[in-house]
Amino acid sequence: MSSAADIVTETPLGGPTLPQERRLVTSIPGPRSQELLDRKADAVAAGVGHTAPVHAVAAGGGVIVDADGNSLIDLGSGIAVTTIGNAHPKVVAAVQAQVAQFTHTCFMIAPYDSYVSVAEALNRITPGDHAKKSALFNSGAEAVENAVKIARKYTGKQAVVAFDHGYHGRTNLTMALTAKAMPYKSGFGPFASEIYRAPLSYPYRDGLTGAEAAKKAISLIEKQVGADNLAAVIIEPIQGEGGFIVPADGYLPALVDWCRANDVVFIADEIQTGFARTGEMFASEVFGIVPDLITTAKGIAGGLPLAAVTGRAEMMDASHAGGLGGTYGGNPVACAAALAAIDVFENDGMLERAREIETILKGRLQQLQAADPRVGDVRGHGAMIAAEFVDPATGEPDAALTAAVAKASIAQGVIVLTCGTYGNVIRFLPPLSITDDLLHEGLDVVAAALAAS
């Protein structure tokens, strides 16, 4: 029986140095992990699910190690959170130093430097050269809620438009914005009012150009909502939970132009796409757009909970004093982690690494697509790539195949995540610290799982 102490050796900075290998010493789950799963069933609410049936004790580079000594290849990054790698030494050092100083004062009571420094960094690195300000929060859903608050306060209007297949969180307002009923919304209503939905550009399924898809969406917005009533549109530049859908060229710029012409705030939800994940610092840059407000979280702080809204200074300043904030928002430990993570993103070649990973992922998945008609589409940017699985005879989504491939991959020591409105997409979100060899091995396992399904 292995423990974390048996597996992990410590670097001088405290980050775990783990053998970068897939290693199965027991079946998945092993006995120690099964013990934890039994305890979970007794102690944790049934609504809190899990993807991999393992008891994690260490993680770093491209692997997660469980209590049974199994080492699994991590192609999920905790849903795009540990983008620079788990327990990155710079993040560990920054967190340790901050914990020794103080863990909390509440920024609204006694402000501190690291919150301001994170805001300054976000104002600098987010798209656009206009004057910006930021506010820090705890989670992506909280950032989205506050972006909507800011847009409504600034415009004096109430309506908000979200898009088909979109995911924005699990709170009441963000569930209203989210498109998918199961598992996110079913049974949890009624939801917040004045939320409307428009069609997304989904090139694989709608066959429209970006201009055609934008015209369709704008027409619906004008007829069913009306610009005079609309405070904001909110959209993921590349969708996350909805299936890594990449809109056709021209779709997002057309929406931005319409918003500018109609005094509507354009909110880019970059919670999953932000911080080098797409091969640019933010996915908005992939499409050449500049949002009015941008929401960030996930990869922002190397694994610690932190989120932000960054946007045009005049919009961010529309709220009255005390209108934005929260007890834990911009916690000093999370801010220290964020400053270290942003340093890594900017100075340690993360953008280049994301593009290298894209080349590997797309190359391997497109080979599968050419050989197996059940792989209907391969799409994405950077280290955010997806494969959509279909019935080759009809093109209809094949959720059962997708689930089978994911389950078989995990059983063989490769953590992959499914997504998509129809449950038929496997998304690949490896940490940028993964080695090429480990990435190829993970893809070998997925390919074998597909061949056997």
C-alpha positions in Angstrom: 0.0 0.0 0.0 1.5 3.3 -1.1 1.2 6.7 0.6 1.9 10.2 -0.7 5.2 10.1 1.2 6.2 6.9 -0.7 5.5 8.4 -4.0 6.5 12.1 -3.8 9.9 13.6 -3.5 10.2 17.2 -2.6 12.1 19.8 -4.6 13.6 22.8 -2.7 10.6 24.8 -3.6 8.1 22.2 -2.4 6.7 21.1 -5.7 6.2 17.4 -6.3 8.7 15.6 -8.6 7.0 12.5 -9.9 8.0 9.9 -12.4 6.4 11.0 -15.7 4.9 7.6 -16.6 1.7 5.7 -16.8 1.9 3.0 -14.2 -0.8 0.5 -13.2 -0.1 -1.6 -10.1 -3.7 -2.4 -9.4 -6.9 -2.3 -11.3 -8.7 1.1 -11.3 -10.0 1.6 -8.7 -7.5 -0.1 -6.4 -8.4 -1.1 -2.8 -7.3 2.2 -1.2 -9.2 4.2 -3.8 -12.3 2.0 -3.4 -12.2 2.6 0.4 -12.3 6.4 -0.3 -15.2 5.9 -2.7 -17.1 4.0 -0.1 -16.5 6.8 2.4 -17.6 9.3 -0.2 -20.8 7.5 -0.7 -21.6 7.7 3.0 -20.4 11.3 3.7 -20.7 13.4 0.5 -23.9 14.5 -1.1 -24.9 12.1 -4.0 -25.1 15.1 -6.4 -21.4 15.6 -6.2 -20.1 13.1 -8.8 -16.7 12.1 -10.0 -15.1 11.1 -13.3 -12.1 9.0 -12.3 -12.6 6.4 -9.5 -9.2 7.2 -7.8 -8.0 8.6 -4.5 -5.4 11.2 -5.6 -2.4 11.7 -3.3 0.0 13.6 -5.6 0.1 15.2 -9.0 2.6 17.0 -11.2 3.8 17.3 -14.7 1.4 15.2 -16.7 0.4 12.6 -14.1 -1.9 12.0 -11.1 -0.8 9.4 -8.6 -3.4 7.6 -6.5 -3.3 6.0 -3.1 -2.7 2.5 -4.6 0.5 3.7 -6.4 -1.1 3.9 -9.8 0.1 6.8 -12.0 -2.5 8.1 -14.4 -1.8 10.3 -17.4 -3.8 13.6 -16.9 -5.5 14.8 -20.0 -8.0 16.9 -18.1 -6.0 19.4 -15.9 -8.8 19.4 -13.3 -11.1 20.9 -16.1 -8.4 23.4 -17.4 -7.3 24.5 -14.0 -3.8 23.2 -13.6 -2.7 24.5 -17.0 0.9 25.1 -15.9 1.1 21.8 -14.1 0.0 20.7 -10.7 1.9 22.1 -7.7 4.1 24.2 -10.0 7.2 25.2 -8.0 6.7 28.9 -8.5 3.1 28.7 -7.3 4.1 26.5 -4.3 6.8 29.0 -3.2 4.5 32.0 -3.6 1.7 30.3 -1.6 4.1 29.2 1.2 5.5 32.7 1.6 2.0 34.3 1.7 0.6 31.8 4.2 3.4 32.7 6.5 2.5 36.4 6.3 -1.3 36.3 6.5 -4.2 34.3 5.1 -7.0 36.8 5.1 -8.1 40.3 6.0 -10.9 40.7 3.5 -9.8 43.2 0.8 -12.9 45.3 1.6 -11.7 45.7 5.2 -7.9 46.0 4.9 -6.6 46.0 1.3 -3.3 44.5 0.4 -0.8 44.7 -2.5 -1.3 41.3 -4.1 -5.0 41.9 -5.0 -4.0 45.2 -6.7 -1.1 43.5 -8.5 -3.4 40.8 -9.9 -5.8 43.5 -11.1 -2.9 45.4 -12.7 -1.7 42.2 -14.4 -5.2 41.4 -15.8 -5.7 44.9 -17.0 -2.4 44.6 -18.9 -2.7 41.1 -20.4 -6.4 41.0 -21.4 -7.3 42.0 -25.0 -7.5 45.7 -25.9 -5.4 48.8 -25.1 -8.3 50.8 -23.6 -8.4 51.8 -19.9 -9.4 48.7 -17.8 -10.2 47.8 -14.3 -10.7 44.5 -12.5 -12.6 43.0 -9.6 -11.7 39.6 -8.1 -14.0 36.8 -6.9 -13.9 33.2 -6.0 -15.3 31.1 -8.9 -16.1 31.3 -12.5 -19.9 31.4 -11.8 -19.4 34.3 -9.4 -17.4 36.2 -12.0 -20.2 35.7 -14.6 -22.8 36.9 -12.1 -20.8 40.0 -11.4 -20.2 40.7 -15.1 -24.0 40.6 -15.6 -24.5 42.9 -12.7 -21.9 45.4 -14.1 -23.5 45.3 -17.5 -27.0 45.9 -16.2 -25.8 48.8 -13.9 -23.8 50.4 -16.8 -26.5 50.2 -19.4 -29.6 50.5 -17.2 -31.1 47.6 -19.2 -32.1 44.2 -18.0 -32.0 41.5 -20.7 -29.1 39.2 -21.2 -28.5 36.9 -24.2 -26.6 33.6 -23.9 -26.1 31.1 -26.7 -27.0 27.5 -27.6 -24.7 24.9 -26.0 -23.2 27.5 -23.6 -22.1 26.8 -20.0 -21.7 29.5 -17.5 -22.0 27.9 -14.0 -24.3 26.3 -11.4 -25.7 29.3 -9.4 -29.2 30.4 -10.1 -28.4 33.1 -12.6 -25.6 31.1 -14.3 -27.9 28.0 -14.6 -30.3 30.3 -16.4 -27.5 31.2 -18.8 -26.4 27.6 -19.2 -28.1 25.7 -22.1 -27.9 22.1 -21.0 -30.5 20.7 -18.6 -28.8 17.5 -17.4 -26.9 17.5 -15.2 -26.8 21.2 -14.6 -30.3 22.6 -14.4 -32.9 19.8 -14.2 -35.1 20.1 -11.1 -33.4 23.3 -9.8 -35.7 26.0 -11.2 -37.2 28.5 -11.3 -34.3 30.4 -12.8 -33.4 34.1 -13.1 -35.6 36.1 -15.4 -34.7 38.2 -18.5 -32.4 35.6 -19.9 -32.7 34.8 -23.6 -30.9 32.3 -25.9 -29.6 32.8 -29.4 -28.1 30.2 -31.9 -24.4 29.6 -31.9 -22.2 29.0 -34.9 -21.6 25.3 -34.9 -19.9 24.6 -38.3 -19.9 20.9 -38.1 -23.6 20.7 -37.6 -25.2 23.9 -39.1 -23.1 24.2 -42.3 -23.3 28.1 -42.1 -20.5 30.6 -42.6 -19.7 32.9 -39.7 -21.6 35.8 -41.4 -24.7 33.6 -42.0 -24.7 32.3 -38.5 -24.2 35.8 -37.0 -27.1 37.2 -39.2 -29.3 34.4 -37.9 -28.4 35.1 -34.2 -28.7 38.9 -34.5 -32.1 38.6 -36.3 -33.4 36.5 -33.4 -32.0 38.9 -30.8 -33.6 41.9 -32.5 -37.0 40.3 -32.9 -37.3 38.5 -29.6 -35.4 40.7 -27.2 -34.7 44.1 -28.8 -31.5 46.1 -28.5 -33.2 48.7 -26.4 -33.9 46.1 -23.7 -30.5 44.3 -23.9 -27.8 44.9 -21.4 -25.3 42.2 -22.6 -24.6 39.2 -24.6 -22.3 36.6 -23.0 -20.5 33.9 -25.0 -17.6 31.6 -24.6 -15.3 32.3 -27.6 -14.7 28.5 -27.8 -17.3 26.7 -25.8 -16.2 24.4 -22.9 -18.9 22.1 -21.5 -20.9 22.6 -24.7 -18.4 20.6 -26.7 -15.4 22.8 -27.6 -17.4 24.3 -30.4 -15.3 26.7 -32.4 -17.5 29.3 -34.2 -16.9 29.9 -37.9 -14.6 32.8 -38.9 -16.5 36.1 -38.8 -19.2 35.0 -36.3 -17.7 36.6 -33.2 -16.6 39.9 -34.9 -20.0 40.4 -36.3 -21.6 40.0 -32.9 -19.1 42.4 -31.4 -19.8 45.0 -34.1 -23.6 44.7 -33.5 -23.1 45.1 -29.8 -21.0 48.2 -30.3 -23.6 49.8 -32.6 -26.4 49.1 -30.2 -24.9 50.0 -26.8 -24.9 46.3 -25.7 -22.1 45.0 -23.5 -20.1 42.1 -25.0 -19.0 39.7 -22.3 -16.4 37.0 -23.2 -16.6 34.1 -20.8 -12.9 33.0 -20.9 -13.1 30.9 -17.8 -12.1 27.7 -19.6 -10.3 29.3 -22.6 -8.2 31.8 -20.8 -4.5 31.8 -19.8 -2.6 30.2 -22.8 -5.0 27.3 -23.1 -5.8 28.1 -26.8 -2.2 29.0 -27.8 -3.0 32.7 -27.2 -3.2 34.2 -23.7 -7.0 34.5 -24.3 -9.2 32.9 -27.0 -10.6 36.3 -28.0 -7.2 37.0 -29.6 -7.7 33.9 -31.8 -10.7 35.6 -33.3 -9.4 39.2 -33.3 -12.1 40.5 -31.0 -11.9 42.8 -28.0 -14.5 42.2 -25.3 -16.0 44.9 -23.2 -15.9 42.6 -20.2 -14.0 39.3 -19.8 -14.5 36.7 -17.1 -11.6 34.5 -16.0 -11.0 31.8 -13.4 -9.8 28.1 -13.7 -6.1 28.5 -14.9 -5.7 31.9 -13.3 -4.0 30.8 -10.1 -2.4 27.4 -10.7 -5.1 25.4 -8.8 -6.2 27.9 -6.1 -9.7 29.3 -6.3 -9.8 32.8 -7.8 -11.8 34.5 -10.5 -12.0 37.9 -12.0 -14.0 40.3 -14.2 -11.9 42.7 -16.2 -13.2 45.3 -18.5 -13.6 48.8 -19.7 -12.9 51.2 -16.8 -16.1 53.2 -17.3 -18.2 50.0 -17.2 -16.3 48.6 -14.2 -16.8 51.9 -12.3 -20.5 52.0 -12.9 -21.3 50.1 -9.7 -21.7 52.1 -6.5 -19.1 51.5 -3.7 -19.9 48.2 -2.0 -21.8 46.9 -5.0 -19.0 44.5 -5.9 -17.0 42.3 -3.7 -17.3 39.4 -1.3 -15.7 38.1 1.9 -13.2 35.8 0.2 -12.9 37.5 -3.2 -9.2 38.1 -4.0 -8.0 36.0 -1.1 -4.3 36.9 -0.5 -3.1 33.3 -0.9 -4.9 32.9 -4.2 -3.6 36.2 -5.4 0.0 35.2 -4.6 -0.6 32.0 -6.6 -2.1 34.0 -9.5 0.9 36.3 -9.7 3.2 33.3 -9.8 1.1 31.6 -12.5 0.9 34.7 -14.6 4.6 35.0 -14.5 4.9 31.4 -15.8 2.3 32.1 -18.5 4.2 35.1 -19.7 7.8 34.1 -19.3 8.1 30.3 -19.4 7.0 29.6 -23.0 3.5 28.5 -22.3 1.9 29.9 -25.5 4.5 28.1 -27.6 4.0 24.9 -25.6 0.2 25.1 -26.1 0.7 25.3 -29.9 3.1 22.3 -29.8 0.5 20.3 -28.0 -2.1 21.4 -30.6 0.0 20.0 -33.3 0.3 16.6 -31.6 -3.3 16.4 -30.6 -4.8 17.4 -33.9 -2.3 15.3 -35.8 -3.1 12.1 -33.9 -6.9 12.7 -33.7 -7.1 13.5 -37.4 -5.4 10.2 -38.1 -8.1 8.5 -36.1 -10.7 10.5 -37.9 -9.4 9.4 -41.3 -9.4 5.7 -40.2 -12.6 5.6 -38.3 -15.8 7.3 -39.5 -17.1 7.3 -35.9 -14.8 10.3 -35.3 -17.0 12.9 -36.9 -15.1 16.1 -36.1 -11.8 17.2 -34.6 -11.6 20.8 -33.5 -10.1 23.3 -31.2 -7.0 25.5 -30.6 -3.9 25.0 -28.5 -4.2 22.5 -25.7 -8.0 22.6 -26.0 -8.9 20.0 -28.6 -12.0 17.8 -29.0 -13.2 14.8 -30.9 -16.9 14.5 -31.6 -18.2 10.9 -31.9 -21.1 10.0 -34.2 -23.0 7.3 -35.8 -21.2 7.1 -39.2 -24.4 6.1 -41.0 -26.5 9.1 -39.8 -24.1 11.6 -38.3 -26.2 11.6 -35.1 -24.3 12.0 -31.8 -23.1 8.8 -30.2 -23.0 9.4 -26.5 -22.8 5.7 -25.7 -19.6 5.3 -27.7 -18.1 8.4 -26.1 -18.8 7.2 -22.6 -17.4 3.7 -23.4 -14.1 5.2 -24.8 -13.7 7.5 -21.8 -14.4 4.7 -19.3 -12.0 2.3 -21.0 -9.3 5.0 -21.2 -9.6 5.7 -17.4 -9.4 2.0 -16.6 -6.1 1.9 -18.5 -4.7 4.9 -16.6 -5.6 7.9 -18.8 -7.9 10.5 -17.5 -10.1 12.1 -20.2 -13.2 14.2 -19.9 -16.4 14.1 -21.9 -18.6 17.1 -22.8 -21.1 18.4 -25.3 -24.8 19.1 -25.3 -25.3 15.6 -26.7 -22.6 13.9 -24.5 -20.7 12.8 -27.5 -17.4 14.8 -27.3 -14.1 13.9 -25.6 -12.1 17.0 -24.7 -8.4 17.0 -24.4 -7.1 19.5 -21.8 -3.6 18.3 -20.9 -1.4 20.4 -18.6 1.1 22.4 -20.6 3.8 20.7 -18.5 3.1 17.3 -20.0 5.9 15.6 -22.0 5.4 14.7 -25.7 6.0 11.0 -24.9 3.4 11.0 -22.2 0.9 12.8 -24.4 1.5 10.3 -27.2 1.1 7.4 -24.8 -2.2 8.8 -23.6 -3.5 9.1 -27.1 -2.4 5.6 -27.8 -4.6 4.4 -25.0 -7.6 6.4 -26.2 -7.1 5.1 -29.7 -7.0 1.5 -28.4 -10.1 2.1 -26.4 -11.9 3.4 -29.5 -10.8 0.4 -31.6 -12.1 -2.0 -28.9 -15.5 -0.2 -28.5 
